[in-house]
């Protein structure tokens, strides 16, 4: 899908995008809650979150396919909240390729120019340039059915870019592809985005994709942004339990906060990244790469699983009535049933307080029985 850009000469610089307290409701149910986000010109920002969190809804509100219920949406400093989609200067690539099966690849790419009544010769020349840009120059006269899934998605990207939009929206464009092609195409999209300098918003539920290609990531949950930051910031310094749990892998360990405000796991003191009252029951999130295993015949931990993952290995141990996953170099081998010692690197960990509502309910039931 392509829409006309107001000033094609400046489109290569990309345009800013601003959501200002945007709300969106369906049938009385609000799915975006005071959603605010600013994207810089030329920046690639991913909206990352589970299904139903509102990320695709936010994208469709920006594109103009959904009318917002409140707030403002701006592109390049222009409020576009009530502007028709075709006038917003936005290109969009969907999860499904949505190519016209009866048109050649070149005609699919040039369709937006045809709608604008650009001459046939100019359309063909621009389509050829765009297909060359996405590495499909020799496929101009083929039909979509003659292409692989990855090639069809490249055609969809070329079609979105041919009108030189100031903003490119990608709505889970890789989810229908095989794993290897998905990685290849995501890297190609990132390289193309950097080359063109186009502002890009990428919607995905795949954290690896978001971490690999984004300047910044906005992690969404229940219609809100939980945290926005660089991939490194989100992974190393999550600000909420949800981000800790959703981005990357974590061991979730229930424990008690000590008098010093820290916790102890496997006899290793760990500082908390947020303040919790002493004696509070909490769940802490520990990254597998921060769990260190050492062979020890007298160790309390026992290896129960081990998985070879190419460049790394993950080993699960049973210790202190729980299981911990450690991520380590493939040269460090551990056998099932082997006793090991467990140490945890003393990095700050995110915590989530355990609410003991059942205890309160039990107390109420006891009072009722007493009566």
C-alpha positions as CSV (number, residue, x, y, z in Angstrom):
1,X,0.0,0.0,0.0
2,X,1.4,3.4,-0.9
3,X,0.2,6.9,-0.3
4,X,1.3,10.2,-1.9
5,X,4.0,12.2,-0.2
6,X,3.5,16.0,-0.1
7,X,7.1,16.9,-1.0
8,X,8.9,14.0,-2.7
9,X,12.1,15.9,-2.9
10,X,12.6,15.8,0.9
11,X,11.2,12.3,1.4
12,X,14.6,10.6,1.6
13,X,15.3,12.5,4.8
14,X,12.3,10.8,6.4
15,X,9.7,12.6,8.5
16,X,8.9,12.7,12.2
17,X,5.9,10.8,13.6
18,X,4.1,11.8,16.8
19,X,1.3,10.0,18.7
20,X,0.0,12.5,21.3
21,X,-2.3,10.8,23.9
22,X,-4.0,8.7,21.3
23,X,-7.0,6.6,22.4
24,X,-8.8,4.0,20.3
25,X,-12.0,2.2,21.2
26,X,-14.0,-0.6,19.6
27,X,-17.6,-0.9,20.8
28,X,-16.9,0.8,24.1
29,X,-13.7,-1.1,24.8
30,X,-10.6,1.0,24.8
31,X,-7.6,-0.8,23.2
32,X,-5.2,2.2,23.1
33,X,-4.9,4.2,26.3
34,X,-3.3,7.7,26.1
35,X,-0.8,6.3,23.7
36,X,2.2,8.7,23.2
37,X,5.2,8.1,21.0
38,X,7.7,10.3,19.1
39,X,9.7,8.9,16.3
40,X,12.6,11.0,14.9
41,X,13.1,11.5,11.1
42,X,15.1,8.5,9.7
43,X,14.7,6.5,12.9
44,X,13.5,2.8,12.9
45,X,11.3,2.1,15.9
46,X,9.7,-1.3,16.6
47,X,6.4,-1.8,18.4
48,X,7.0,-5.1,20.2
49,X,4.4,-7.0,22.3
50,X,2.2,-10.0,22.5
51,X,-0.9,-10.5,20.3
52,X,-3.7,-8.1,21.4
53,X,-1.5,-5.5,23.0
54,X,-2.5,-2.8,20.5
55,X,0.6,-2.5,18.3
56,X,-1.1,-3.1,15.0
57,X,-4.0,-0.9,16.0
58,X,-1.5,1.9,16.6
59,X,0.0,1.4,13.2
60,X,-3.4,1.4,11.5
61,X,-4.3,4.6,13.3
62,X,-1.1,6.2,11.9
63,X,-1.8,5.0,8.4
64,X,-5.4,6.3,8.6
65,X,-7.1,2.9,8.3
66,X,-8.6,3.4,11.7
67,X,-10.0,6.7,13.1
68,X,-8.7,7.5,16.5
69,X,-11.1,8.1,19.4
70,X,-9.0,10.8,21.0
71,X,-5.6,12.6,20.9
72,X,-3.6,13.6,17.9
73,X,-1.4,12.0,15.2
74,X,1.2,14.0,13.4
75,X,3.5,13.3,10.4
76,X,6.3,15.7,9.6
77,X,4.8,18.3,11.9
78,X,1.4,18.1,10.2
79,X,-1.6,16.8,12.1
80,X,-3.1,14.0,10.1
81,X,-5.7,12.7,12.5
82,X,-8.5,13.4,10.0
83,X,-6.5,13.2,6.8
84,X,-7.4,10.5,4.3
85,X,-4.8,7.6,4.1
86,X,-3.8,8.5,0.6
87,X,-2.7,12.0,1.7
88,X,-0.6,11.1,4.7
89,X,2.7,10.4,2.8
90,X,3.0,6.9,4.2
91,X,4.0,3.6,2.7
92,X,2.8,0.3,4.3
93,X,3.8,-3.3,4.0
94,X,1.4,-5.9,5.4
95,X,1.9,-9.4,6.8
96,X,0.2,-10.8,3.7
97,X,1.8,-9.7,0.4
98,X,-1.5,-8.5,-1.1
99,X,-0.1,-8.5,-4.6
100,X,-2.4,-8.5,-7.7
101,X,-2.1,-12.0,-9.1
102,X,-3.0,-11.0,-12.6
103,X,-0.3,-8.3,-12.8
104,X,3.4,-8.7,-13.5
105,X,5.9,-7.8,-10.8
106,X,6.7,-4.5,-12.5
107,X,3.0,-3.6,-12.8
108,X,2.4,-4.4,-9.1
109,X,5.2,-2.2,-8.1
110,X,4.1,0.6,-10.4
111,X,0.4,0.4,-9.4
112,X,0.6,3.6,-7.2
113,X,2.1,5.5,-10.1
114,X,-0.6,4.3,-12.4
115,X,-3.3,5.5,-9.9
116,X,-1.5,8.9,-10.1
117,X,-1.7,8.8,-13.9
118,X,2.0,8.8,-14.4
119,X,2.9,7.9,-18.0
120,X,3.6,4.2,-18.8
121,X,7.3,4.8,-19.8
122,X,8.0,6.7,-16.6
123,X,6.2,4.0,-14.5
124,X,8.2,1.2,-16.0
125,X,11.5,3.1,-15.5
126,X,10.7,3.9,-11.8
127,X,9.5,0.3,-11.2
128,X,12.7,-1.0,-12.7
129,X,14.8,1.2,-10.5
130,X,12.9,0.1,-7.4
131,X,13.1,-3.6,-8.3
132,X,16.8,-3.2,-8.7
133,X,17.0,-1.6,-5.3
134,X,15.4,-4.7,-3.7
135,X,17.4,-7.1,-5.7
136,X,14.6,-8.2,-8.1
137,X,15.6,-6.4,-11.3
138,X,15.4,-9.6,-13.4
139,X,11.9,-10.6,-12.2
140,X,10.0,-7.6,-13.6
141,X,8.0,-9.6,-16.1
142,X,7.1,-12.5,-13.8
143,X,3.9,-13.0,-11.9
144,X,3.5,-13.2,-8.1
145,X,2.8,-17.0,-8.4
146,X,6.2,-17.5,-9.9
147,X,8.0,-16.0,-6.9
148,X,8.9,-17.3,-3.5
149,X,7.4,-15.8,-0.4
150,X,10.5,-13.8,0.3
151,X,10.6,-12.4,-3.2
152,X,6.9,-11.5,-3.0
153,X,7.5,-9.6,0.2
154,X,10.4,-7.7,-1.5
155,X,7.9,-6.7,-4.3
156,X,5.5,-5.4,-1.6
157,X,8.3,-3.4,-0.1
158,X,9.2,-1.9,-3.5
159,X,5.6,-1.1,-4.1
160,X,5.4,0.8,-0.8
161,X,8.5,2.8,-1.6
162,X,7.9,3.8,-5.2
163,X,6.0,6.9,-4.3
164,X,8.9,8.1,-2.1
165,X,6.9,8.2,1.2
166,X,8.3,10.0,4.3
167,X,7.3,7.1,6.6
168,X,7.3,3.4,6.0
169,X,5.1,1.1,8.2
170,X,5.8,-2.6,8.4
171,X,3.0,-4.7,10.0
172,X,4.6,-8.1,10.8
173,X,5.9,-8.4,7.3
174,X,8.1,-11.4,8.0
175,X,5.9,-13.7,10.0
176,X,4.7,-15.8,7.0
177,X,8.3,-16.6,5.9
178,X,10.6,-19.5,6.8
179,X,13.1,-18.8,9.5
180,X,16.2,-18.5,7.3
181,X,14.5,-16.2,4.8
182,X,13.0,-14.2,7.6
183,X,16.5,-13.4,9.0
184,X,17.8,-12.6,5.5
185,X,14.9,-10.3,4.6
186,X,14.9,-8.5,7.9
187,X,18.6,-7.6,7.4
188,X,17.9,-6.4,3.9
189,X,15.0,-4.2,5.1
190,X,17.2,-2.7,7.7
191,X,20.0,-2.0,5.2
192,X,17.5,-0.5,2.8
193,X,16.0,1.7,5.5
194,X,19.5,3.0,6.5
195,X,20.3,3.6,2.8
196,X,17.2,5.6,2.2
197,X,17.0,7.3,5.5
198,X,13.3,6.7,5.7
199,X,11.4,6.8,9.0
200,X,10.2,3.3,9.7
201,X,7.9,1.8,12.3
202,X,8.0,-2.0,12.5
203,X,5.4,-4.0,14.3
204,X,6.4,-7.5,15.5
205,X,5.8,-10.0,18.3
206,X,9.3,-11.5,17.6
207,X,11.7,-10.0,20.1
208,X,14.8,-11.2,18.1
209,X,13.6,-9.3,15.1
210,X,13.0,-6.2,17.1
211,X,16.4,-6.4,18.9
212,X,18.2,-7.0,15.6
213,X,16.9,-4.1,13.5
214,X,15.7,-1.3,15.7
215,X,17.2,2.0,16.8
216,X,14.6,1.9,19.6
217,X,11.9,-0.5,20.7
218,X,8.6,0.4,22.4
219,X,7.4,-2.6,24.4
220,X,3.6,-2.6,24.5
221,X,1.2,-4.3,26.9
222,X,-2.5,-3.9,27.2
223,X,-2.7,-0.8,25.0
224,X,0.2,1.0,26.8
225,X,3.9,1.4,26.3
226,X,5.6,-0.3,29.2
227,X,9.1,0.9,28.2
228,X,10.9,2.5,25.2
229,X,14.6,2.4,24.7
230,X,17.5,1.0,22.7
231,X,17.6,-2.8,22.3
232,X,20.6,-2.8,24.8
233,X,18.7,-0.7,27.3
234,X,15.6,-2.9,27.2
235,X,17.6,-6.1,27.6
236,X,20.1,-5.0,30.2
237,X,18.0,-2.5,32.3
238,X,14.3,-3.4,32.0
239,X,12.1,-1.0,34.0
240,X,9.1,-3.3,34.6
241,X,8.5,-6.9,35.4
242,X,6.6,-7.3,32.1
243,X,9.6,-6.1,30.1
244,X,12.0,-8.4,32.1
245,X,9.8,-11.3,31.3
246,X,8.9,-10.5,27.7
247,X,12.3,-9.4,26.3
248,X,14.8,-12.2,26.3
249,X,14.7,-15.2,28.5
250,X,14.7,-15.1,32.3
251,X,14.6,-17.6,35.2
252,X,11.7,-16.6,37.5
253,X,12.6,-17.3,41.1
254,X,10.4,-16.7,44.2
255,X,12.3,-15.4,47.2
256,X,12.2,-13.0,50.1
257,X,13.7,-9.5,50.3
258,X,16.4,-9.2,53.0
259,X,16.9,-6.5,55.5
260,X,19.3,-4.8,53.2
261,X,16.8,-4.6,50.3
262,X,18.5,-7.3,48.3
263,X,17.6,-11.0,47.7
264,X,19.7,-14.1,48.0
265,X,19.4,-16.9,45.4
266,X,21.6,-20.0,45.6
267,X,23.5,-18.2,48.4
268,X,24.4,-15.4,46.1
269,X,23.3,-11.9,47.1
270,X,21.6,-10.0,44.3
271,X,20.7,-6.3,44.3
272,X,17.2,-5.3,43.2
273,X,16.7,-2.7,40.5
274,X,13.6,-1.4,42.3
275,X,12.9,-0.8,46.0
276,X,11.0,-3.5,47.9
277,X,10.3,-3.6,51.6
278,X,12.3,-6.1,53.7
279,X,10.5,-9.4,54.1
280,X,8.4,-8.9,51.0
281,X,7.8,-12.0,48.9
282,X,8.9,-11.3,45.3
283,X,9.6,-13.0,42.0
284,X,13.0,-12.0,40.6
285,X,14.1,-12.4,36.9
286,X,17.6,-13.8,36.3
287,X,19.1,-14.0,32.8
288,X,20.4,-17.5,31.9
289,X,23.8,-16.0,30.9
290,X,24.2,-14.7,34.5
291,X,23.9,-18.3,35.9
292,X,27.3,-19.9,36.2
293,X,27.8,-23.6,36.5
294,X,30.9,-25.3,37.8
295,X,31.6,-29.1,38.0
296,X,31.5,-30.2,41.7
297,X,30.8,-33.7,42.8
298,X,29.6,-32.3,46.2
299,X,27.4,-29.7,44.6
300,X,23.8,-29.4,45.5
301,X,22.6,-28.8,41.9
302,X,22.0,-31.6,39.5
303,X,21.8,-31.3,35.7
304,X,18.4,-32.4,34.4
305,X,18.5,-31.1,30.8
306,X,21.0,-29.7,28.3
307,X,20.4,-28.3,24.8
308,X,22.9,-27.5,22.1
309,X,21.9,-24.3,20.2
310,X,24.8,-23.9,17.8
311,X,26.9,-21.1,19.2
312,X,25.6,-21.5,22.7
313,X,24.4,-24.2,25.1
314,X,21.6,-24.1,27.7
315,X,21.7,-26.3,30.7
316,X,18.9,-26.8,33.2
317,X,19.7,-27.7,36.8
318,X,17.6,-28.7,39.8
319,X,18.7,-26.9,42.9
320,X,16.9,-25.7,46.1
321,X,13.5,-27.3,44.9
322,X,13.6,-25.2,41.7
323,X,15.0,-25.3,38.2
324,X,17.4,-22.8,36.8
325,X,18.6,-22.4,33.2
326,X,22.2,-21.5,32.5
327,X,23.5,-20.3,29.2
328,X,27.1,-21.0,28.5
329,X,29.8,-21.7,25.9
330,X,29.5,-25.0,24.0
331,X,33.0,-26.0,25.2
332,X,31.6,-26.2,28.8
333,X,29.9,-29.6,28.7
334,X,27.6,-30.9,31.4
335,X,26.0,-34.3,31.5
336,X,22.5,-35.2,32.8
337,X,22.7,-36.3,36.4
338,X,26.0,-34.5,37.0
339,X,26.4,-32.6,40.2
340,X,27.5,-28.9,39.8
341,X,27.9,-25.8,41.9
342,X,25.7,-22.7,40.9
343,X,26.8,-19.1,41.2
344,X,24.8,-16.1,40.0
345,X,26.5,-12.9,38.8
346,X,25.7,-10.0,41.1
347,X,23.9,-7.8,38.6
348,X,20.7,-6.0,39.6
349,X,17.6,-8.0,39.0
350,X,14.0,-6.8,38.4
351,X,11.4,-8.0,40.9
352,X,7.6,-8.4,41.0
353,X,5.9,-8.5,44.3
354,X,3.8,-11.6,45.1
355,X,0.4,-10.6,46.3
356,X,-0.9,-13.0,49.0
357,X,-4.6,-12.5,48.4
358,X,-5.3,-16.1,49.2
359,X,-4.1,-15.4,52.8
360,X,-6.5,-12.5,53.1
361,X,-9.3,-14.6,51.7
362,X,-8.5,-17.5,54.1
363,X,-8.6,-15.0,57.0
364,X,-12.1,-13.8,55.9
365,X,-13.3,-17.4,55.6
366,X,-12.0,-18.1,59.1
367,X,-13.8,-15.2,60.5
368,X,-17.0,-16.3,58.9
369,X,-16.6,-19.8,60.3
370,X,-16.0,-18.3,63.7
371,X,-19.3,-16.4,63.5
